Amino acid sequence: MDLKSGINTLFTDPDPDNAREFFRHKSRAMKSKLTTVQEAVRTMIKDGDYVAIGGFGANRIPTAILHEMVRQKKKNLGFAGHTSTHDFQILVGGECIDRCDVAYIIGLEARGLSASARRYVESGKLKLTEWTNGTLSWRLKAAAMGLSFLPARNIMGTDTFKYSAGKEIECPYTGKKFAAHPALYPDFAAIHVHECDVYGNARVYGASVSDQDLAKAAKRVVLTTERIISTDKIRQNPECTFIPFWCVDAVIEVPYGSYPGNMPYEYFSDEAHIKEWLTVEKDPDEFRKFLDKQIYGTKDFYEYLELNGGIGKMMKLRSIELLTDRQ
Amino acid sequence: MADYNAMELMICVAARNLEDGATVVVGTGAPCAAAMLSQKTHSPNLTIMFEAGGVAPILPSMPISVGDSRTFHKAIMASSMPEIMETCQRGMVDYTFLGGAQIDMYGNINSTMIGKDHQKPKVRFPGSGGANDLASLCWRTMMMTVQDAKRFTDKPDFITSPGYLQGGNSRYEAGLPLGTGPYRIITNMAIMGFDAETKWMTVLSINPGYSRKDVQDNCGFELKWAQKITDTDPPHAEELRILREVVDPHRYIIGR
């Protein structure tokens, strides 16, 4: 059987014993993990790390962490470009990334393309390895399972496979050809959740994308949360726990933390502000000034929120999300 | 003059191809509009899925993102990306729709880049996202697109999502699931399928106002022709009413 391999670089180590050695020493203590955004970004991410972001582009994203990565000028990061839109746009604005597993990065879906992200990719500054959304989901799932790969039946026969770092294998049972997707163990992941306790036992409502696997696959995990809830509440409905404490290293309460993205059942995306990003990005100088004002010139996420309408804006976005603006 | 535009025609034709009781994974835009129209005309039990995890929502409006909260509004399930992709891989999803900058005679689609150097593309597009997965794993892939000779090319710069690859049996031989592949290409000028043996793009019907010559002149490769070429049934008044008043009242898609 003619078994092919992709020609590009595999940015992360898929070896499950190396991952186990790391997880062997990861704390299992059920202790408070409360911290601040500044402290989490300072201590949990170092230049050169490989990072992955939860949610889906501009839905349930940890904006405060993303902004702080830009503010602290994190550099040479690897990035899992899995269902990525506004998150990639922010990190490219800060020129934080130098290599990327790409499934979806420069588009913002129905809103159009990010001119800045597109310039960055077309400049050749970013080292790219192609994958797909499904593939990156399964790469995270393989890591969550403690494996080195997961077989699947997509991407074969295409240039997407050719420019990946994937390999084909022969199924030992059926003799069929499968793609063997290498496990992806990120160094760092940030996930925004609806509710969690101080230990990191977390609940997520709505479409969960790949976040359950991401929380298990990543070596260091920070949660930002709309609300801190009591552990008693977690214990009343243990079937609602989406991420357990032992996956989590840090917890920060950040209400409205997905702004300007959508947070299901809480607030809708701020389409006018996202449009402002997409418009201003067309001119690199204007974009630089915009970032100075919005991110470098604000001390934290709350100043950014105030700058863009504060609680009044959030109440409007809440009424759109709850469809009460139609009554 | 026809009292509908090309986008309305493509959406109406696409909607008729989704039968009651089927499953379809859609993105934002025209595919979502086609699925909604289908539900509100002849397929009330069409199950619409979104790749971020939403299953069978009652859509209060057109989603902006395939992961936004509208995609699981009053839904049957708010699941996950692997759940949706694994449902496709298990053979439970009948249809999907793709878009792209280039398509070839075997229905292979480019939505990644223009140029020769992958690391430094002349033009970079959004990329696969979930397109390759859906094209690989759903039973039937459809595309709605405006037709011109640059877009319909025998040499796409990059194959993002698989059609019938090099034709014949090559798709299955490459490892993709048996019996899957492109089904209908719906353009402003014509409706195409694929030859059962060679898997070459084959014209089935021509839209009102266009000729055989228009269809061939606006295609960068030689098209095959079905034995009997019919006239595409244009949008019906009731389809247009529902599309304009219920599915897309703000003309986000049909106004393009």
Boltz contact constraints between the chains, C-beta under 6 A:
constraints:
  - contact:
      token1: [A, 56]
      token2: [B, 52]
      max_distance: 6.0
  - contact:
      token1: [A, 56]
      token2: [B, 67]
      max_distance: 6.0
  - contact:
      token1: [A, 59]
      token2: [B, 65]
      max_distance: 6.0
  - contact:
      token1: [A, 59]
      token2: [B, 67]
      max_distance: 6.0
  - contact:
      token1: [A, 59]
      token2: [B, 68]
      max_distance: 6.0
  - contact:
      token1: [A, 102]
      token2: [B, 127]
      max_distance: 6.0
  - contact:
      token1: [A, 103]
      token2: [B, 128]
      max_distance: 6.0
  - contact:
      token1: [A, 103]
      token2: [B, 129]
      max_distance: 6.0
  - contact:
      token1: [A, 104]
      token2: [B, 126]
      max_distance: 6.0
  - contact:
      token1: [A, 104]
      token2: [B, 127]
      max_distance: 6.0
  - contact:
      token1: [A, 104]
      token2: [B, 129]
      max_distance: 6.0
  - contact:
      token1: [A, 106]
      token2: [B, 126]
      max_distance: 6.0
  - contact:
      token1: [A, 107]
      token2: [B, 126]
      max_distance: 6.0
  - contact:
      token1: [A, 109]
      token2: [B, 28]
      max_distance: 6.0
  - contact:
      token1: [A, 109]
      token2: [B, 65]
      max_distance: 6.0
  - contact:
      token1: [A, 110]
      token2: [B, 28]
      max_distance: 6.0
  - contact:
      token1: [A, 110]
      token2: [B, 29]
      max_distance: 6.0
  - contact:
      token1: [A, 110]
      token2: [B, 64]
      max_distance: 6.0
  - contact:
      token1: [A, 118]
      token2: [B, 124]
      max_distance: 6.0
  - contact:
      token1: [A, 121]
      token2: [B, 124]
      max_distance: 6.0
  - contact:
      token1: [A, 122]
      token2: [B, 121]
      max_distance: 6.0
  - contact:
      token1: [A, 122]
      token2: [B, 124]
      max_distance: 6.0
  - contact:
      token1: [A, 124]
      token2: [B, 119]
      max_distance: 6.0
  - contact:
      token1: [A, 124]
      token2: [B, 120]
      max_distance: 6.0
  - contact:
      token1: [A, 132]
      token2: [B, 128]
      max_distance: 6.0
  - contact:
      token1: [A, 132]
      token2: [B, 132]
      max_distance: 6.0
  - contact:
      token1: [A, 132]
      token2: [B, 133]
      max_distance: 6.0
  - contact:
      token1: [A, 133]
      token2: [B, 129]
      max_distance: 6.0
  - contact:
      token1: [A, 133]
      token2: [B, 130]
      max_distance: 6.0
  - contact:
      token1: [A, 134]
      token2: [B, 85]
      max_distance: 6.0
  - contact:
      token1: [A, 134]
      token2: [B, 130]
      max_distance: 6.0
  - contact:
      token1: [A, 134]
      token2: [B, 133]
      max_distance: 6.0
  - contact:
      token1: [A, 137]
      token2: [B, 81]
      max_distance: 6.0
  - contact:
      token1: [A, 137]
      token2: [B, 82]
      max_distance: 6.0
  - contact:
      token1: [A, 141]
      token2: [B, 82]
      max_distance: 6.0
  - contact:
      token1: [A, 153]
      token2: [B, 89]
      max_distance: 6.0
  - contact:
      token1: [A, 153]
      token2: [B, 177]
      max_distance: 6.0
  - contact:
      token1: [A, 154]
      token2: [B, 133]
      max_distance: 6.0
  - contact:
      token1: [A, 154]
      token2: [B, 136]
      max_distance: 6.0
  - contact:
      token1: [A, 154]
      token2: [B, 137]
      max_distance: 6.0
  - contact:
      token1: [A, 155]
      token2: [B, 132]
      max_distance: 6.0
  - contact:
      token1: [A, 156]
      token2: [B, 174]
      max_distance: 6.0
  - contact:
      token1: [A, 156]
      token2: [B, 175]
      max_distance: 6.0
  - contact:
      token1: [A, 156]
      token2: [B, 176]
      max_distance: 6.0
  - contact:
      token1: [A, 157]
      token2: [B, 162]
      max_distance: 6.0
  - contact:
      token1: [A, 157]
      token2: [B, 165]
      max_distance: 6.0
  - contact:
      token1: [A, 157]
      token2: [B, 174]
      max_distance: 6.0
  - contact:
      token1: [A, 158]
      token2: [B, 159]
      max_distance: 6.0
  - contact:
      token1: [A, 158]
      token2: [B, 162]
      max_distance: 6.0
  - contact:
      token1: [A, 159]
      token2: [B, 158]
      max_distance: 6.0
  - contact:
      token1: [A, 159]
      token2: [B, 159]
      max_distance: 6.0
  - contact:
      token1: [A, 160]
      token2: [B, 128]
      max_distance: 6.0
  - contact:
      token1: [A, 160]
      token2: [B, 132]
      max_distance: 6.0
  - contact:
      token1: [A, 160]
      token2: [B, 160]
      max_distance: 6.0
  - contact:
      token1: [A, 163]
      token2: [B, 118]
      max_distance: 6.0
  - contact:
      token1: [A, 177]
      token2: [B, 175]
      max_distance: 6.0
  - contact:
      token1: [A, 206]
      token2: [B, 72]
      max_distance: 6.0
  - contact:
      token1: [A, 206]
      token2: [B, 78]
      max_distance: 6.0
  - contact:
      token1: [A, 207]
      token2: [B, 52]
      max_distance: 6.0
  - contact:
      token1: [A, 207]
      token2: [B, 53]
      max_distance: 6.0
  - contact:
      token1: [A, 207]
      token2: [B, 54]
      max_distance: 6.0
  - contact:
      token1: [A, 207]
      token2: [B, 67]
      max_distance: 6.0
  - contact:
      token1: [A, 207]
      token2: [B, 72]
      max_distance: 6.0
  - contact:
      token1: [A, 207]
      token2: [B, 78]
      max_distance: 6.0
  - contact:
      token1: [A, 208]
      token2: [B, 53]
      max_distance: 6.0
  - contact:
      token1: [A, 208]
      token2: [B, 80]
      max_distance: 6.0
  - contact:
      token1: [A, 209]
      token2: [B, 52]
      max_distance: 6.0
  - contact:
      token1: [A, 209]
      token2: [B, 81]
      max_distance: 6.0
  - contact:
      token1: [A, 210]
      token2: [B, 81]
      max_distance: 6.0
  - contact:
      token1: [A, 262]
      token2: [B, 68]
      max_distance: 6.0
  - contact:
      token1: [A, 262]
      token2: [B, 69]
      max_distance: 6.0
  - contact:
      token1: [A, 264]
      token2: [B, 69]
      max_distance: 6.0
